[in-house]
Amino acid sequence: LKRNNIMILKESKENKRLLDLKYDDLNNQINMIQTSVIFFSTVSGFLQATKEFFNTGDSIVTVSSITISTYISLILSVSKYLKMDEQKERIHNLREKYASLHNKIEFRMDVLGPWTWKELWEHQDPKVKLEQWNMVIEDMDSEYTELIETKQALCTEYEIIMDSKSRNKYYIKNRELNYGNRVKINDWDKKEAQLEKDIEAQRIELPRVKNHAVSLPNEDLDNWDDE
């Protein structure tokens, strides 16, 4: 049961990761377009309002206004033609569906978690625990079919949005980002390891000095599926 959950979760997370990258690029492009429209509209209004104050020629103001209006019309028309807002909305909705699927699978892992630690039930009534386990299996089996159908629908929608060219592009980008993140994490691991050595050396030299190290709230947390 755990293996089935992990297989579905792994593929879903990979798909959602590529969708996140495409959504981020598309969102940046739309933000740049909207920002440029706001900026040039403001410049056009500023030229119109201050042409008498700065003695700006009417021809300059007119040409500038026409140029800005043409740019705005062109960039908005291209954006509408490419259906950028619609693509963004579709990707956003699909990302939410994948997130919902992830939560369902992680809930299943949480349910299975205590059963993977025999110390929690090995000294209890075996008949009672077997009945409970059979109920868990029955629920898991009934939900698994629904999960597979949900995954199938999401993968179909994913294939429509992400063609092979997009998948290859963002797969490479994802590898590059993962490599950069691992390099940074490795550097911080080395710094933290050196810090722990320094703290331990300080404890040996000054045993009465209090430990001022701050423990993060998630340092002692562990998921059931972490081994």
ZAZA-316965 format. One line per field, with one value per residue (C-alpha): x negated, z, y negated; residue in three letters; residue number from 0. Coordinates in nm, 4 decimals. Layout:
BEGIN
X = (X, ...)
Z = (Z, ...)
Y = (Y, ...)
code = (ALA, ...)
pos = (NUM, ...)
//
This chain:
BEGIN
X = (0.0000, -0.2828, -0.4581, -0.1426, -0.0959, -0.4566, -0.4460, -0.1393, -0.2761, -0.6143, -0.4722, -0.2190, -0.4822, -0.7053, -0.4180, -0.3207, -0.6803, -0.6954, -0.3578, -0.4895, -0.7837, -0.5665, -0.3171, -0.5972, -0.7312, -0.3841, -0.2987, -0.6196, -0.5427, -0.1908, -0.3183, -0.5740, -0.3036, -0.0656, -0.3433, -0.4571, -0.0995, -0.0588, -0.3970, -0.3442, 0.0135, -0.1185, -0.3887, -0.1283, 0.0898, -0.2104, -0.3068, 0.0490, 0.0755, -0.2634, -0.2998, -0.2134, -0.4272, -0.7390, -0.6492, -0.6551, -0.5671, -0.2241, -0.3766, -0.6036, -0.3158, -0.0893, -0.3474, -0.4366, -0.0723, -0.0057, -0.3170, -0.2199, 0.1393, 0.0189, -0.2178, 0.0552, 0.3024, 0.0400, -0.0866, 0.2641, 0.3780, 0.0810, 0.1467, 0.5116, 0.4233, 0.1836, 0.4496, 0.1932, 0.4475, 0.6466, 0.3331, 0.2379, 0.5818, 0.5791, 0.2349, 0.3328, 0.6448, 0.4496, 0.1874, 0.4633, 0.6016, 0.2570, 0.2166, 0.5488, 0.4359, 0.1098, 0.2962, 0.5158, 0.2161, 0.0258, 0.3324, 0.3247, -0.0423, 0.0422, 0.3067, 0.0609, -0.2169, -0.1363, -0.0956, -0.4551, -0.5800, -0.5078, -0.6108, -0.2757, -0.0633, -0.2719, -0.1662, 0.2041, 0.4890, 0.4051, 0.7685, 0.8740, 0.5767, 0.6391, 0.9999, 0.8825, 0.6233, 0.8821, 1.0962, 0.7962, 0.7269, 1.0903, 1.0920, 0.7589, 0.8691, 1.1939, 1.0122, 0.7338, 0.9639, 1.0793, 0.7188, 0.6246, 0.9187, 0.8292, 0.4668, 0.5771, 0.7894, 0.5114, 0.2517, 0.4798, 0.5189, 0.1456, 0.0619, 0.2873, 0.1251, -0.2345, -0.3428, -0.6679, -0.8620, -0.7443, -0.8127, -1.1683, -1.2280, -1.1073, -1.2575, -1.6005, -1.5201, -1.4089, -1.7346, -1.9319, -1.7383, -1.7755, -2.1496, -2.1828, -1.9716, -2.1757, -2.4976, -2.3576, -2.2248, -2.5604, -2.7361, -2.4986, -2.5398, -2.9143, -2.8674, -2.6271, -2.8607, -3.1483, -2.9225, -2.8345, -3.2053, -3.2715, -2.9831, -3.1008, -3.4553, -3.3192, -3.1270, -3.4430, -3.6477, -3.3720, -3.1435, -2.9393, -2.8452, -2.4797, -2.3846, -2.2570, -2.1828, -1.8321, -1.6434, -1.4043, -1.0477, -1.0648, -1.4045, -1.2575, -0.9679, -0.9667, -0.7164, -0.5988, -0.7344, -1.0856, -1.3262)
Z = (0.0000, 0.0818, -0.2451, -0.4452, -0.2695, -0.3243, -0.6945, -0.7517, -0.5326, -0.7047, -1.0558, -0.9437, -0.7711, -1.0792, -1.2985, -1.0572, -1.0352, -1.4132, -1.4029, -1.1304, -1.3479, -1.6531, -1.4424, -1.2991, -1.6468, -1.7802, -1.4753, -1.5139, -1.8800, -1.7999, -1.5157, -1.7475, -2.0065, -1.7504, -1.5870, -1.9206, -2.0082, -1.6755, -1.7114, -2.0661, -1.9910, -1.7003, -1.9207, -2.1833, -1.9225, -1.7784, -2.1218, -2.1863, -1.8458, -1.8543, -2.2202, -2.1456, -1.8321, -2.0086, -2.3424, -2.5124, -2.8797, -2.9764, -3.2439, -2.9875, -2.7492, -3.0282, -3.1745, -2.8277, -2.7408, -3.0705, -3.0268, -2.6730, -2.7736, -3.0628, -2.8348, -2.5778, -2.8407, -2.9996, -2.6786, -2.5434, -2.8767, -2.8869, -2.5281, -2.6073, -2.9275, -2.7399, -2.4702, -2.1983, -1.9266, -2.0150, -2.0074, -1.6724, -1.5299, -1.6629, -1.5203, -1.1870, -1.1640, -1.2536, -0.9897, -0.7288, -0.8361, -0.8033, -0.4584, -0.3528, -0.4798, -0.2877, 0.0347, -0.0108, -0.0655, 0.2275, 0.4454, 0.3407, 0.4372, 0.7774, 0.8283, 0.7361, 0.9419, 1.2844, 1.1320, 1.0080, 1.3683, 1.5251, 1.8686, 1.8766, 1.8435, 1.8846, 2.2500, 2.1945, 2.1242, 1.7799, 1.6889, 1.7597, 1.5710, 1.2775, 1.2544, 1.2621, 0.9957, 0.7718, 0.7989, 0.6998, 0.3986, 0.2909, 0.3063, 0.1266, -0.1529, -0.2090, -0.2171, -0.4418, -0.7409, -0.6981, -0.6736, -0.9952, -1.1785, -1.0458, -1.1499, -1.4973, -1.5422, -1.4193, -1.6429, -1.9436, -1.8696, -1.8022, -2.1413, -2.3123, -2.1405, -2.1429, -2.4843, -2.5313, -2.6089, -2.2885, -2.0805, -2.2115, -2.1583, -1.7995, -1.7142, -1.7985, -1.6098, -1.3100, -1.3121, -1.3253, -1.0319, -0.8304, -0.8940, -0.7805, -0.4718, -0.3790, -0.4098, -0.1762, 0.0695, 0.0698, 0.1495, 0.4382, 0.5656, 0.5806, 0.7650, 1.0132, 1.0678, 1.1375, 1.3712, 1.5652, 1.6018, 1.7304, 1.9787, 2.0987, 2.1410, 2.3415, 2.5674, 2.6387, 2.7117, 2.9053, 3.0535, 3.2551, 2.9552, 2.8643, 2.5229, 2.3218, 2.0092, 1.8783, 1.7624, 1.4780, 1.5372, 1.2574, 1.3388, 1.5456, 1.3106, 1.0991, 0.8537, 0.8734, 0.5271, 0.6058, 0.6521)
Y = (0.0000, -0.2386, -0.1568, -0.2260, -0.5586, -0.6602, -0.5733, -0.7920, -1.0703, -1.0727, -1.1082, -1.3682, -1.5787, -1.5702, -1.6877, -1.9617, -2.0794, -2.1324, -2.3051, -2.5359, -2.6346, -2.7017, -2.8958, -3.1076, -3.1945, -3.2720, -3.4804, -3.6818, -3.7492, -3.8667, -4.0855, -4.2452, -4.3188, -4.4665, -4.6677, -4.8101, -4.9062, -5.0864, -5.2576, -5.3865, -5.4903, -5.6960, -5.8504, -5.9415, -6.1091, -6.2901, -6.4304, -6.5446, -6.7149, -6.8928, -6.9908, -7.3537, -7.3697, -7.2393, -7.4017, -7.0650, -7.0785, -6.9502, -6.7310, -6.5586, -6.4971, -6.3756, -6.1370, -6.0065, -5.9475, -5.7707, -5.5560, -5.4600, -5.3860, -5.1720, -4.9777, -4.9171, -4.7995, -4.5742, -4.4118, -4.3516, -4.2086, -3.9705, -3.8657, -3.7986, -3.6131, -3.3847, -3.3332, -3.3898, -3.4636, -3.1529, -2.9380, -3.0829, -3.0064, -2.6497, -2.5803, -2.7329, -2.5148, -2.2020, -2.2830, -2.3077, -1.9690, -1.8117, -1.9688, -1.8166, -1.4760, -1.5089, -1.5818, -1.2752, -1.0483, -1.1973, -1.1392, -0.7730, -0.7597, -0.9078, -0.6406, -0.3659, -0.5197, -0.3714, -0.0255, -0.0325, -0.0573, 0.2793, 0.1481, -0.0341, 0.2791, 0.5968, 0.6481, 0.5782, 0.8195, 0.9655, 1.0354, 0.6777, 0.5348, 0.7687, 0.6509, 0.2908, 0.3624, 0.5301, 0.2149, 0.0040, 0.2267, 0.2125, -0.1688, -0.1915, 0.0401, -0.1478, -0.4838, -0.3561, -0.3165, -0.6744, -0.7947, -0.6147, -0.7690, -1.1147, -1.0672, -0.9572, -1.2692, -1.4957, -1.3309, -1.3747, -1.7439, -1.7682, -1.6146, -1.8693, -2.1677, -2.0439, -1.9211, -1.7305, -2.0486, -2.2176, -1.9064, -1.8813, -2.2529, -2.2598, -1.9231, -2.0647, -2.3853, -2.1827, -1.9864, -2.3099, -2.4558, -2.1354, -2.1343, -2.4956, -2.4300, -2.1230, -2.3232, -2.5905, -2.3319, -2.1553, -2.4830, -2.5499, -2.1924, -2.2471, -2.5774, -2.4188, -2.1232, -2.3625, -2.5602, -2.2443, -2.1650, -2.5152, -2.4896, -2.1481, -2.2796, -2.5715, -2.3341, -2.1369, -2.4474, -2.6247, -2.3584, -2.6089, -2.8209, -2.7783, -2.6493, -2.9432, -2.7412, -2.7965, -2.4871, -2.5385, -2.4147, -2.1575, -2.0043, -1.7189, -1.6455, -1.3346, -1.1894, -0.8325, -0.7592, -0.8896, -0.6046)
code = (LEU, LYS, ARG, ASN, ASN, ILE, MET, ILE, LEU, LYS, GLU, SER, LYS, GLU, ASN, LYS, ARG, LEU, LEU, ASP, LEU, LYS, TYR, ASP, ASP, LEU, ASN, ASN, GLN, ILE, ASN, MET, ILE, GLN, THR, SER, VAL, ILE, PHE, PHE, SER, THR, VAL, SER, GLY, PHE, LEU, GLN, ALA, THR, LYS, GLU, PHE, PHE, ASN, THR, GLY, ASP, SER, ILE, VAL, THR, VAL, SER, SER, ILE, THR, ILE, SER, THR, TYR, ILE, SER, LEU, ILE, LEU, SER, VAL, SER, LYS, TYR, LEU, LYS, MET, ASP, GLU, GLN, LYS, GLU, ARG, ILE, HIS, ASN, LEU, ARG, GLU, LYS, TYR, ALA, SER, LEU, HIS, ASN, LYS, ILE, GLU, PHE, ARG, MET, ASP, VAL, LEU, GLY, PRO, TRP, THR, TRP, LYS, GLU, LEU, TRP, GLU, HIS, GLN, ASP, PRO, LYS, VAL, LYS, LEU, GLU, GLN, TRP, ASN, MET, VAL, ILE, GLU, ASP, MET, ASP, SER, GLU, TYR, THR, GLU, LEU, ILE, GLU, THR, LYS, GLN, ALA, LEU, CYS, THR, GLU, TYR, GLU, ILE, ILE, MET, ASP, SER, LYS, SER, ARG, ASN, LYS, TYR, TYR, ILE, LYS, ASN, ARG, GLU, LEU, ASN, TYR, GLY, ASN, ARG, VAL, LYS, ILE, ASN, ASP, TRP, ASP, LYS, LYS, GLU, ALA, GLN, LEU, GLU, LYS, ASP, ILE, GLU, ALA, GLN, ARG, ILE, GLU, LEU, PRO, ARG, VAL, LYS, ASN, HIS, ALA, VAL, SER, LEU, PRO, ASN, GLU, ASP, LEU, ASP, ASN, TRP, ASP, ASP, GLU)
pos = (0, 1, 2, 3, 4, 5, 6, 7, 8, 9, 10, 11, 12, 13, 14, 15, 16, 17, 18, 19, 20, 21, 22, 23, 24, 25, 26, 27, 28, 29, 30, 31, 32, 33, 34, 35, 36, 37, 38, 39, 40, 41, 42, 43, 44, 45, 46, 47, 48, 49, 50, 51, 52, 53, 54, 55, 56, 57, 58, 59, 60, 61, 62, 63, 64, 65, 66, 67, 68, 69, 70, 71, 72, 73, 74, 75, 76, 77, 78, 79, 80, 81, 82, 83, 84, 85, 86, 87, 88, 89, 90, 91, 92, 93, 94, 95, 96, 97, 98, 99, 100, 101, 102, 103, 104, 105, 106, 107, 108, 109, 110, 111, 112, 113, 114, 115, 116, 117, 118, 119, 120, 121, 122, 123, 124, 125, 126, 127, 128, 129, 130, 131, 132, 133, 134, 135, 136, 137, 138, 139, 140, 141, 142, 143, 144, 145, 146, 147, 148, 149, 150, 151, 152, 153, 154, 155, 156, 157, 158, 159, 160, 161, 162, 163, 164, 165, 166, 167, 168, 169, 170, 171, 172, 173, 174, 175, 176, 177, 178, 179, 180, 181, 182, 183, 184, 185, 186, 187, 188, 189, 190, 191, 192, 193, 194, 195, 196, 197, 198, 199, 200, 201, 202, 203, 204, 205, 206, 207, 208, 209, 210, 211, 212, 213, 214, 215, 216, 217, 218, 219, 220, 221, 222, 223, 224, 225, 226)
//
